[in-house]
């Protein structure tokens, strides 16, 4: 709770844009409830998982601020396109398993997360048919670029997962 109040504790306080009407007070209350629920969910995820956030709004491309290289797609012998963008969140971690020999390097596992303001489902059919490639491109960008970062230099980079994280306002209920 203390972290929550540091982050969003002042919403709806004196002089805030949300003061003045019952409706704006209600909106401020909803924002606080949504933020509290999502902060709790994200904190629990971090505590239960060996993968930790290593980047937010990570750029991939050829710009000077891009941390990862662009994703190049070869269309034909004469044509390639470079894809550039930003990945909302990348989590990564080194994980040794019991069945690994002493000689084996510890692989670097990663996941990409794309935040959405409403529910978005992943359709295998849309991915296979090329209609929804956003997460696939993100995975490719991280797979190609993560081993270039100092903490993961020369590591075997392995995708663990990729998903959309929806802030689904309609399903939020808080216990008092």
Secondary structure in CASP SS format (residue, H / E / C, confidence):
PFRMAT SS
TARGET T0000
AUTHOR 0000-0000-0000
METHOD secondary structure of the structure
MODEL  1
X C 1.00
X H 1.00
X H 1.00
X H 1.00
X H 1.00
X H 1.00
X H 1.00
X H 1.00
X C 1.00
X C 1.00
X C 1.00
X C 1.00
X C 1.00
X C 1.00
X C 1.00
X C 1.00
X C 1.00
X C 1.00
X C 1.00
X C 1.00
X C 1.00
X H 1.00
X H 1.00
X H 1.00
X H 1.00
X H 1.00
X H 1.00
X H 1.00
X H 1.00
X H 1.00
X H 1.00
X H 1.00
X H 1.00
X H 1.00
X H 1.00
X H 1.00
X H 1.00
X H 1.00
X H 1.00
X H 1.00
X H 1.00
X H 1.00
X H 1.00
X H 1.00
X H 1.00
X H 1.00
X H 1.00
X C 1.00
X C 1.00
X C 1.00
X C 1.00
X E 1.00
X E 1.00
X E 1.00
X E 1.00
X E 1.00
X E 1.00
X E 1.00
X E 1.00
X E 1.00
X C 1.00
X C 1.00
X C 1.00
X C 1.00
X C 1.00
X C 1.00
X C 1.00
X E 1.00
X C 1.00
X C 1.00
X E 1.00
X E 1.00
X E 1.00
X E 1.00
X C 1.00
X C 1.00
X C 1.00
X C 1.00
X C 1.00
X E 1.00
X E 1.00
X E 1.00
X E 1.00
X C 1.00
X E 1.00
X E 1.00
X E 1.00
X E 1.00
X E 1.00
X E 1.00
X E 1.00
X E 1.00
X E 1.00
X E 1.00
X E 1.00
X C 1.00
X C 1.00
X C 1.00
X C 1.00
X C 1.00
X C 1.00
X C 1.00
X C 1.00
X C 1.00
X C 1.00
X C 1.00
X E 1.00
X E 1.00
X E 1.00
X E 1.00
X E 1.00
X E 1.00
X E 1.00
X E 1.00
X E 1.00
X E 1.00
X C 1.00
X C 1.00
X C 1.00
X C 1.00
X C 1.00
X C 1.00
X C 1.00
X H 1.00
X H 1.00
X H 1.00
X H 1.00
X H 1.00
X C 1.00
X C 1.00
X C 1.00
X C 1.00
X C 1.00
X H 1.00
X H 1.00
X H 1.00
X H 1.00
X H 1.00
X H 1.00
X H 1.00
X H 1.00
X H 1.00
X H 1.00
X H 1.00
X H 1.00
X H 1.00
X H 1.00
X H 1.00
X C 1.00
X H 1.00
X H 1.00
X H 1.00
X C 1.00
X C 1.00
X C 1.00
X C 1.00
X E 1.00
X E 1.00
X E 1.00
X E 1.00
X E 1.00
X E 1.00
X E 1.00
X E 1.00
X E 1.00
X E 1.00
X C 1.00
X C 1.00
X H 1.00
X H 1.00
X H 1.00
X C 1.00
X C 1.00
X C 1.00
X C 1.00
X C 1.00
END
